[in-house]
Amino acid sequence: SGPGWDDCNCRHHRLFSCQIISGTQRPDGTWRPDRRVKKGFVPQEERTKFETSKQRVASQAKNYIAGLDPEDNPANQASSVSKNQRRNANRRAKKDAGEDGDEEVEGTAAALEAISLEAAPLPPAPEDPKDTLSKKIRNLKKKVKQTDELQDKVEKGEVAASDEQKEKLGKRKDLEAEIASLETELAAM
């Protein structure tokens, strides 16, 4: 302890009755100074770490099953057989007993085949003939539009027409004629 610390008569010492922690030597050989501390001081390395209530419960609950005697807890008992060893032993026992599991699979497959996932077919809703004609006309106009786009690409040289595409281009007049006949039929309704 340093000179004069013990016989110090300052206001601080009279009010708080301090203690002196003597300096210690550092690894490089130098000395740390004396420290003045209040009575009841506990160095940081000696204090217990603060633990919230959740952390406390979690640390106490490890390897604990509610209502189970700690001696009967399998987690506390050292197991000489690993999980894989138990699994393999169970497989061997089933194999020795003649339970391959094939019968169970076959039974399940037969049950699945018997079950139909499809619901009873609903009767078709009566359709309006005008709607069906307008749908056909719309589809045919779409095909005509596609043939026009294909024809433009062929004329510009972007696409070399295959046999199927040439056949599609040849059907354009037939499509237009069918559209005209369907439109007259629709107008007559």
Salt bridges, closest charged atoms under 4 A:
ASP148 OD1 - ARG172 NE 2.46
GLU167 OE2 - LYS171 NZ 3.66
GLU176 OE2 - ARG172 NH1 2.13
GLU183 OE2 - LYS141 NZ 3.36
